Amino acid sequence: MTRPIPLRKRLLVRLLITSVLIAICSVAATAWLAVETTTRAIQEEQGQVLTEDMDILRQLSGYAATHRDWSGVGKTVRALSDRTGRRIALTAPDRTPIADSETRDTALPPRAAAAVDPLHTDTFTEPGAQRTGIDPRAVGPFRLPRAERERVRLLAEKRRACFSINGVETTITQMASGRSVLVDEDGTVDGGQVPTPCADGVLNTPTATEEKALAELNTYAGDCLKGVGGKFPSLFAATVDFTDRSMLTRYLGRKAETGIDTTRDQDKKAQECVDRARRQQLEPYVAPAAELFLGRGDSAVPHFDMSAANKAKVTGVAGLVLALTVAVTVLVATRLVRPLRALTHAAQQPPEQHVRVPVTTQDETGILAVAFNDLADRRERMEAQRKAMVADIAHELRTPLTNIRGWLEVTRDGVVDPDPELLASLHDEAVVLQRVIDDLQDLAAADAGTLRLHREPVRADELLEQVVAAHRVAAEAAGVRLHMSVAASQGSHGSDGSGDSDGTAWLDADPVRMRQALGNLVSNAIRHTPADGTITLSCRRQDDEVVFEVADTGSGIAPEDLPSVFERFWRAEKSRSRRTGGSGLGLSIVRQLVTAHGGTVTVTSELGTGSVFTLRLPDAG
C-alpha cells in the first residue's frame, strides 16, 4: 500500500497556492493602477483647466488686438465666465478694474494669471505669434477696406483655378487683415511651389492700403535700419510677407540693388528694427496692456480620497476576482492532475500487467503518457526476450547434459563399455556445454560493462593471418576455400601475407578478443557455405577507419531476417542442430566485442549468393 501524498505536497494544492498568490498580486497591481489612473485623470483635469486658461487668454488677447480700448470687453468676460465656470477679472497694471465677472467688492486673487498685451503676447494659439511676440490678429492700418477685400478675393479665386488646372488643389483662407490667400493640404500658404503659368505676381502685390501702411512702417523703422546698414542706408527696408497666414512684416535685404551681402548679425538687427517699428505703428490700434485674474486664489492640488462606498466596491471586486481565480485554478488543476493520477495508478500496477494509459492531450502530460506507454512496450518486449532467452539457454544446456547423463547411465548399468570412442563422444558434449557457458559469460560481461580488454598495437594483416591459420583445417575439412586479401595505401598482400607493409593499417585493440570476433564470423561462414564454396577475409584502410570484411558464397540470409542476425540464439536455419548449427550466440558476441572496441558491425546478404559481414574499427596508424 502506497503512502498518501501530504496535503502540502499535492500538485493541486501547490497550483492553488500559486494561483492565490498571483491573484493577490494582480489585485494589488490593479488597485495601484486604479489609483495611478485616477491621479492621472486628475492631472489631466488640471491640464484641461490650463487649456481653458489659455483659451481665455487667447480670446481676450484677440479682443485687445482688434479694439483700441477695453470699453466693451465686459460682455466678452461674462460670456467666457459662463462657459468655463471661472471667475475672470481684467485690471490695468495698477490694479484699476477694467472688467470682472464677479461683483466689484469681491477680492482679487493675490497674483495675476497672465498679462494681456497683444504687442507682447506669449500665447501660441495663433500662428505667427511665436515669431514676433505680436498677436497676428493685430493688423492696424493693414486692415483692407471692403472694396480691396473683394478685389483680392477675386484674384485669389483666379489663382486657385490656375492651381487646380496645374494639378495643385488649394483652398482660400482670409487673414486677419481681410486679405485672401491660398492654402494647400499641408497648410502651406500660396500652395508652396507656384506653377509657372500661375506666377503672375498680381495676388501678392500690396494694395493701396497696404502700400500706405508699409510706407508708414518704413518711416518708423528708417532711422533704426540706417544704423544697421551703416554707410549703405538703402541696404534694408521693411516689406509684407504674404506667404504666412499671419501676414508678417519682414525686412528686405536689397542685395539685388546694391550687390552687397548682409551678415547674420545685420539680418537679426534689421528684423528687430522692423518688429519694434511695427509695435510702434500698431500701438494706437490696440487696447492697452492689462492684467488677467482667474479663479479665487491659488488652485489646490487635488488629493485622492476613497470613500467608504468606494472602498466597499474595491473590496468586493477584489474578492470576486480572487474567487474567480480560485475557481478557474481548481478547474484547470483538476484537468491537469487527472492524467497524472492515471499515470501514477498505472505505474503502481504489477510489472507483469504492462498497463497502458490513454493519451488524451497533446501537451507535456500527453507526451509523458506517450513516453510511459513506450516504456511499457519496451518492458513487455524485454520481458518476452528474457523469457525466450531463459528457454533457449535451458534448451542449449539441456541437450548436451541429456547426452552426457544418458551415456553415463547406460555405462553405469553395464549396457555399454566405457571405451575410448564413448569417452570421446562425452568429451565432445562437454566441449559444446563449455562453449555455451563461455559465450554466455562473455555476453554477461559485455552487458555489465565489465568485459576487460587488453589493448595493444595490432597489425591488421597479422590479425587476419592468425585467423586464417586457426580456421584453415576446419575449412579444408568442410571443402571450403579460405582466402585472405589486405589492401593498404602502398602495396598489397596476397594470401601468404607477403608484400610491402609500409601502408598496413594498425589497430589499438585486444588481439585475443579481435581473433575471437573474426573467428566467430569465419566459423559461421564455414557452417553456412557448401563444399567448393569460398570464404574471403579482407582488410583495408578507409578514411580514419580500418574495415574488415568476411565474405562467403553460402546460402545467404533472407531480407526479413537481417535485422535479427545479431540477436541472441537466433539461427537462419531453425532445423540445424546445436552441434552443427552453433549456439546462436556467436554473432551477438561479435557485436559486443566490436562495440567495446569503439567500432560497428553490419551485414549484407542475398539468398543463394552469400553474405558479407563488415567490421569498422578506429585506425590507430
C-alpha positions, 0 to 999 in steps of 0.5 A: 500500500502506497503512502498518501501524498501530504496535503502540502505536497499535492500538485493541486494544492501547490497550483492553488497556492500559486494561483492565490498568490498571483491573484493577490498580486494582480489585485494589488497591481490593479488597485495601484493602477486604479489609483495611478489612473485616477491621479492621472485623470486628475492631472489631466483635469488640471491640464484641461483647466490650463487649456481653458486658461489659455483659451481665455487668454487667447480670446481676450488677447484677440479682443485687445488686438482688434479694439483700441480700448477695453470699453466693451470687453465686459460682455466678452468676460461674462460670456467666457465666465459662463462657459468655463465656470471661472471667475475672470477679472481684467485690471490695468497694471495698477490694479484699476478694474477694467472688467470682472465677472464677479461683483466689484467688492469681491477680492482679487486673487493675490497674483495675476494669471497672465498679462494681456498685451497683444504687442507682447503676447506669449500665447501660441494659439495663433500662428505667427505669434511665436515669431514676433511676440505680436498677436497676428490678429493685430493688423492696424492700418493693414486692415483692407477696406471692403472694396480691396477685400473683394478685389483680392478675393477675386484674384485669389479665386483666379489663382486657385483655378490656375492651381487646380488646372496645374494639378495643385488643389488649394483652398482660400483662407482670409487673414486677419487683415481681410486679405485672401490667400491660398492654402494647400493640404499641408497648410502651406500658404500660396500652395508652396511651389507656384506653377509657372503659368500661375506666377503672375505676381498680381495676388501678392502685390500690396494694395493701396492700403497696404502700400500706405501702411508699409510706407508708414512702417518704413518711416518708423523703422528708417532711422533704426535700419540706417544704423544697421546698414551703416554707410549703405542706408538703402541696404534694408527696408521693411516689406509684407510677407504674404506667404504666412497666414499671419501676414508678417512684416519682414525686412528686405535685404536689397542685395539685388540693388546694391550687390552687397551681402548682409551678415547674420548679425545685420539680418537679426538687427534689421528684423528687430528694427522692423518688429519694434517699428511695427509695435510702434505703428500698431500701438494706437490700434490696440487696447492697452496692456492689462492684467488677467485674474482667474479663479479665487486664489491659488488652485489646490492640488487635488488629493485622492480620497476613497470613500467608504462606498468606494472602498466597499466596491474595491473590496468586493471586486477584489474578492470576486476576482480572487474567487474567480481565480480560485475557481478557474485554478481548481478547474484547470488543476483538476484537468491537469492532475487527472492524467497524472493520477492515471499515470501514477495508478498505472505505474503502481500496477504489477510489472507483469500487467504492462498497463497502458494509459490513454493519451488524451492531450497533446501537451507535456502530460500527453507526451509523458503518457506517450513516453510511459506507454513506450516504456511499457512496450519496451518492458513487455518486449524485454520481458518476452526476450528474457523469457525466450532467452531463459528457454533457449539457454535451458534448451542449449544446456539441456541437450548436451547434459541429456547426452552426457547423463544418458551415456553415463547411465547406460555405462553405469548399468553395464549396457555399454563399455566405457571405451575410448570412442564413448569417452570421446563422444562425452568429451565432445558434449562437454566441449559444446556445454563449455562453449555455451557457458563461455559465450554466455559469460562473455555476453554477461560481461559485455552487458555489465560493462565489465568485459576487460580488454587488453589493448595493444598495437595490432597489425591488421594483416597479422590479425587476419593471418592468425585467423586464417591459420586457426580456421584453415583445417576446419575449412579444408575439412568442410571443402571450403576455400579460405582466402585472405586479401589486405589492401593498404595505401602502398602495396598489397598482400596476397594470401601468404601475407607477403608484400610491402607493409609500409601502408598496413593499417594498425589497430589499438585493440585486444588481439585475443578478443579481435581473433575471437570476433573474426573467428566467430564470423569465419566459423559461421561462414564455414557452417553456412557455405557448401563444399567448393564454396569460398570464404574471403577475409579482407582488410583495408584502410578507409578514411580514419577507419580500418574495415574488415570484411568476411565474405562467403558464397553460402546460402545467404540470409533472407531480407526479413531476417537481417535485422535479427542476425545479431540477436541472441540464439537466433539461427537462419536455419531453425532445423540445424542442430546445436552441434552443427548449427552453433549456439546462436550466440556467436554473432551477438558476441561479435557485436559486443566485442566490436562495440567495446572496441569503439567500432560497428558491425553490419551485414549484407546478404542475398539468398543463394549468393552469400553474405558479407559481414563488415567490421569498422574499427578506429585506425590507430596508424 
